Amino acid sequence: MARQLTLAGIPFIQELSPIPGRKFRFDFALKNLLVEVQGGIFKYGAHSSGAGITRDSEKSILAQLEGWRVFPVTGEQIKSGQALLWIQKALSIL
């Protein structure tokens, strides 16, 4: 994702913790958009367990309450270029 954003000329910050008082980090921050890469989605644990889904939901909601837009994307969406297209579209209307 970082390489695609760089090649597209889109400035970003990696590993941002935008929620005051919480250690939640998002993979990429661009303007008021946070991108979270969902890794290990086909393996039990991390993002696919009940606890992981609950944690990811809380993280997303808290970021949105702070005024961020949140895009969770998968590795396949990054590889296909779809994630970059969504980001470009979101940034064009921000």
N, CA, C and O of each residue as an XYZ file, in Angstrom:
376
protein
N       0.830     -1.182      0.000
C       0.000      0.000      0.000
C       0.875      1.247      0.000
O       0.598      2.201     -0.726
N       1.936      1.244      0.815
C       2.818      2.417      0.877
C       3.428      2.709     -0.498
O       3.512      3.864     -0.916
N       3.846      1.664     -1.185
C       4.441      1.849     -2.517
C       3.421      2.427     -3.496
O       3.740      3.336     -4.263
N       2.207      1.906     -3.471
C       1.168      2.408     -4.371
C       0.845      3.871     -4.085
O       0.699      4.670     -5.010
N       0.734      4.218     -2.817
C       0.448      5.612     -2.456
C       1.582      6.532     -2.903
O       1.343      7.618     -3.432
N       2.804      6.088     -2.687
C       3.971      6.892     -3.085
C       3.984      7.100     -4.599
O       4.161      8.223     -5.073
N       3.798      6.017     -5.358
C       3.799      6.119     -6.823
C       2.654      6.990     -7.339
O       2.776      7.631     -8.383
N       1.545      7.010     -6.602
C       0.401      7.836     -6.993
C       0.562      9.287     -6.535
O      -0.277     10.133     -6.843
N       1.635      9.572     -5.801
C       1.877     10.942     -5.339
C       0.963     11.370     -4.208
O       0.689     12.559     -4.041
N       0.488     10.402     -3.428
C      -0.421     10.707     -2.325
C       0.373     10.710     -1.018
O       0.909      9.675     -0.620
N       0.453     11.858     -0.349
C       1.177     11.897      0.926
C       0.418     11.141      2.019
O      -0.812     11.169      2.072
N       1.166     10.471      2.882
C       0.547      9.682      3.946
C       1.483      9.604      5.150
O       2.680      9.878      5.062
N       0.895      9.225      6.261
C       1.636      8.930      7.488
C       1.354      7.475      7.807
O       0.214      7.024      7.694
N       2.383      6.733      8.207
C       2.184      5.339      8.597
C       2.101      5.220     10.113
O       2.712      5.991     10.851
N       1.324      4.227     10.558
C       1.211      3.876     11.971
C       0.801      5.056     12.849
O       1.503      5.406     13.798
N      -0.315      5.652     12.535
C      -0.819      6.787     13.302
C      -1.752      6.300     14.415
O      -2.559      5.394     14.207
N      -1.634      6.907     15.588
C      -2.527      6.641     16.726
C      -3.401      7.874     16.934
O      -3.026      8.766     17.695
N      -4.561      7.943     16.271
C      -5.362      9.165     16.279
C      -6.409      9.271     17.394
O      -7.130     10.265     17.470
N      -6.495      8.264     18.248
C      -7.543      8.253     19.270
C      -6.924      8.603     20.623
O      -6.159      7.814     21.177
N      -7.249      9.776     21.157
C      -6.676     10.198     22.432
C      -6.931      9.175     23.543
O      -8.049      8.691     23.718
N      -5.880      8.865     24.278
C      -5.998      7.953     25.404
C      -6.029      6.481     25.043
O      -6.158      5.636     25.929
N      -5.914      6.154     23.765
C      -5.923      4.756     23.328
C      -4.676      4.472     22.504
O      -4.132      5.375     21.869
N      -4.226      3.238     22.510
C      -3.027      2.853     21.764
C      -3.336      2.309     20.372
O      -2.430      1.860     19.670
N      -4.606      2.345     19.967
C      -4.962      1.863     18.636
C      -4.145      2.597     17.580
O      -4.018      3.821     17.621
N      -3.591      1.838     16.630
C      -2.858      2.440     15.517
C      -3.509      2.019     14.203
O      -4.022      0.908     14.071
N      -3.474      2.921     13.250
C      -3.963      2.631     11.903
C      -2.769      2.603     10.971
O      -1.790      3.319     11.182
N      -2.849      1.778      9.944
C      -1.706      1.581      9.059
C      -1.336      2.832      8.261
O      -0.154      3.128      8.088
N      -2.335      3.563      7.777
C      -2.077      4.757      6.968
C      -3.073      5.857      7.299
O      -4.251      5.588      7.539
N      -2.596      7.094      7.310
C      -3.451      8.264      7.490
C      -3.194      9.207      6.321
O      -2.050      9.518      5.989
N      -4.291      9.655      5.705
C      -4.220     10.560      4.557
C      -5.319     11.598      4.749
O      -6.499     11.250      4.726
N      -4.961     12.853      4.936
C      -5.941     13.915      5.229
C      -6.806     13.462      6.398
O      -6.291     13.266      7.499
N      -8.122     13.288      6.182
C      -8.975     12.813      7.281
C      -9.439     11.372      7.041
O     -10.513     10.971      7.489
N      -8.619     10.610      6.335
C      -8.922      9.223      5.999
C      -7.887      8.293      6.629
O      -6.681      8.500      6.488
N      -8.370      7.277      7.320
C      -7.502      6.246      7.888
C      -7.703      4.958      7.101
O      -8.835      4.575      6.804
N      -6.606      4.295      6.767
C      -6.676      3.023      6.054
C      -6.090      1.953      6.971
O      -4.973      2.094      7.469
N      -6.844      0.900      7.185
C      -6.409     -0.212      8.013
C      -6.340     -1.460      7.141
O      -7.353     -1.889      6.589
N      -5.149     -2.046      7.016
C      -4.963     -3.261      6.239
C      -5.341     -4.447      7.123
O      -4.751     -4.661      8.182
N      -6.323     -5.206      6.676
C      -6.805     -6.363      7.433
C      -5.950     -7.572      7.077
O      -6.162     -8.201      6.041
N      -4.993     -7.894      7.924
C      -4.115     -9.036      7.679
C      -4.643    -10.295      8.341
O      -5.385    -10.223      9.320
N      -4.266    -11.434      7.814
C      -4.626    -12.711      8.407
C      -6.121    -12.976      8.481
O      -6.595    -13.604      9.428
N      -6.864    -12.504      7.491
C      -8.328    -12.626      7.567
C      -8.827    -14.054      7.326
O      -9.964    -14.379      7.670
N      -7.989    -14.898      6.742
C      -8.417    -16.275      6.489
C      -7.849    -17.249      7.517
O      -7.999    -18.462      7.374
N      -7.204    -16.724      8.546
C      -6.679    -17.534      9.638
C      -7.439    -17.161     10.899
O      -7.754    -15.992     11.124
N      -7.732    -18.162     11.721
C      -8.437    -17.848     12.957
C      -7.483    -17.111     13.889
O      -6.332    -17.512     14.063
N      -7.969    -16.049     14.475
C      -7.165    -15.214     15.361
C      -7.093    -13.822     14.785
O      -7.737    -13.523     13.779
N      -6.326    -12.982     15.407
C      -6.127    -11.600     14.967
C      -7.452    -10.943     14.595
O      -8.289    -10.701     15.465
N      -7.646    -10.654     13.322
C      -8.837     -9.929     12.873
C     -10.073    -10.819     12.727
O     -11.187    -10.300     12.645
N      -9.908    -12.134     12.693
C     -11.054    -12.997     12.400
C     -11.663    -13.689     13.622
O     -12.656    -14.405     13.485
N     -11.104    -13.496     14.784
C     -11.707    -14.074     15.990
C     -12.790    -13.126     16.508
O     -12.848    -11.964     16.105
N     -13.628    -13.614     17.384
C     -14.651    -12.757     17.982
C     -14.036    -11.565     18.685
O     -14.511    -10.438     18.546
N     -12.975    -11.815     19.444
C     -12.300    -10.723     20.162
C     -11.669     -9.740     19.178
O     -11.716     -8.529     19.393
N     -11.077    -10.257     18.096
C     -10.452     -9.393     17.103
C     -11.449     -8.524     16.365
O     -11.202     -7.340     16.134
N     -12.571     -9.109     15.997
C     -13.614     -8.351     15.305
C     -14.183     -7.282     16.236
O     -14.434     -6.155     15.808
N     -14.384     -7.630     17.500
C     -14.887     -6.666     18.480
C     -13.903     -5.516     18.654
O     -14.312     -4.355     18.683
N     -12.614     -5.820     18.771
C     -11.570     -4.805     18.933
C     -11.498     -3.904     17.696
O     -11.408     -2.683     17.820
N     -11.536     -4.509     16.506
C     -11.476     -3.721     15.266
C     -12.696     -2.815     15.121
O     -12.586     -1.687     14.641
N     -13.849     -3.312     15.536
C     -15.071     -2.508     15.485
C     -14.956     -1.297     16.405
O     -15.273     -0.175     16.009
N     -14.504     -1.531     17.624
C     -14.328     -0.426     18.571
C     -13.329      0.599     18.038
O     -13.562      1.805     18.115
N     -12.232      0.114     17.507
C     -11.185      0.987     16.958
C     -11.755      1.873     15.847
O     -11.504      3.078     15.820
N     -12.516      1.277     14.940
C     -13.106      2.016     13.825
C     -14.120      3.048     14.307
O     -14.110      4.191     13.849
N     -14.986      2.654     15.219
C     -16.011      3.570     15.730
C     -15.377      4.743     16.471
O     -15.782      5.889     16.275
N     -14.389      4.471     17.317
C     -13.730      5.548     18.064
C     -13.041      6.532     17.117
O     -13.072      7.740     17.350
N     -12.422      6.021     16.054
C     -11.784      6.908     15.074
C     -12.832      7.767     14.362
O     -12.606      8.953     14.122
N     -13.965      7.173     14.029
C     -15.025      7.932     13.362
C     -15.604      8.998     14.288
O     -15.957     10.089     13.841
N     -15.700      8.684     15.564
C     -16.172      9.684     16.528
C     -15.191     10.855     16.662
O     -15.578     11.953     17.063
N     -13.928     10.616     16.325
C     -12.910     11.678     16.327
C     -12.883     12.439     15.002
O     -12.050     13.327     14.818
N     -13.786     12.101     14.075
C     -13.891     12.832     12.813
C     -13.163     12.205     11.636
O     -13.073     12.826     10.577
N     -12.644     11.001     11.787
C     -11.936     10.318     10.707
C     -12.898      9.477      9.881
O     -13.915      9.001     10.386
N     -12.569      9.298      8.609
C     -13.207      8.277      7.776
C     -12.281      7.069      7.850
O     -11.061      7.234      7.857
N     -12.830      5.866      7.905
C     -12.022      4.664      8.061
C     -12.295      3.700      6.915
O     -13.444      3.353      6.641
N     -11.223      3.271      6.248
C     -11.313      2.274      5.174
C     -10.559      1.021      5.605
O      -9.329      1.039      5.625
N     -11.244     -0.063      5.948
C     -10.555     -1.332      6.155
C     -10.389     -2.012      4.793
O     -11.363     -2.168      4.057
N      -9.180     -2.408      4.460
C      -8.932     -3.045      3.160
C      -8.153     -4.338      3.363
O      -7.454     -4.508      4.362
N      -8.283     -5.238      2.409
C      -7.574     -6.517      2.464
C      -6.349     -6.491      1.544
O      -6.202     -5.609      0.698
N      -5.499     -7.462      1.732
C      -4.328     -7.594      0.868
C      -4.708     -7.771     -0.590
O      -4.054     -7.219     -1.476
N      -5.759     -8.535     -0.846
C      -6.221     -8.733     -2.224
C      -6.696     -7.425     -2.844
O      -6.448     -7.172     -4.023
N      -7.376     -6.594     -2.061
C      -7.845     -5.303     -2.575
C      -6.669     -4.375     -2.868
O      -6.731     -3.552     -3.781
N      -5.616     -4.510     -2.099
C      -4.402     -3.723     -2.364
C      -3.721     -4.239     -3.627
O      -3.381     -3.457     -4.516
N      -3.521     -5.559     -3.708
C      -2.840     -6.150     -4.866
C      -3.556     -5.847     -6.173
O      -2.914     -5.596     -7.192
N      -4.887     -5.870     -6.147
C      -5.653     -5.633     -7.375
C      -5.681     -4.158     -7.773
O      -6.024     -3.828     -8.908
N      -5.322     -3.268     -6.841
C      -5.381     -1.838     -7.118
C      -6.701     -1.204     -6.697
O      -6.855      0.015     -6.762
N      -7.654     -2.027     -6.266
C      -8.973     -1.508     -5.885
C      -8.875     -0.570     -4.682
O      -9.533      0.471     -4.660
N      -8.069     -0.921     -3.688
C      -7.933     -0.062     -2.500
C      -7.431      1.326     -2.901
O      -7.943      2.335     -2.416
N      -6.444      1.378     -3.773
C      -5.916      2.671     -4.219
C      -6.992      3.475     -4.946
O      -7.093      4.687     -4.752
N      -7.791      2.818     -5.774
C      -8.870      3.524     -6.474
C      -9.876      4.116     -5.486
O     -10.321      5.251     -5.654
N     -10.231      3.347     -4.458
C     -11.154      3.863     -3.445
C     -10.552      5.070     -2.731
O     -11.232      6.070     -2.499
N      -9.275      4.965     -2.388
C      -8.597      6.074     -1.694
C      -8.563      7.309     -2.578
O      -8.872      8.411     -2.124
N      -8.191      7.131     -3.830
C      -8.150      8.264     -4.761
C      -9.530      8.916     -4.890
O      -9.643     10.142     -4.897
N     -10.567      8.101     -4.993
C     -11.923      8.643     -5.102
C     -12.298      9.398     -3.826
O     -12.863     10.489     -3.895
N     -11.988      8.825     -2.672
C     -12.299      9.492     -1.392
C     -11.563     10.811     -1.276
O     -12.146     11.801     -0.835
N     -10.309     10.849     -1.658
C      -9.521     12.069     -1.536
C      -9.964     13.126     -2.527
O      -9.788     14.318     -2.273
N     -10.532     12.720     -3.645
C     -10.969     13.704     -4.648
C     -12.231     14.438     -4.187
O     -12.552     15.505     -4.710
N     -12.937     13.879     -3.223
C     -14.153     14.537     -2.757
C     -13.996     15.109     -1.350
O     -14.953     15.640     -0.787
N     -12.806     15.004     -0.783
C     -12.573     15.545      0.563
C     -12.310     17.030      0.479
O     -12.090     17.677      1.504
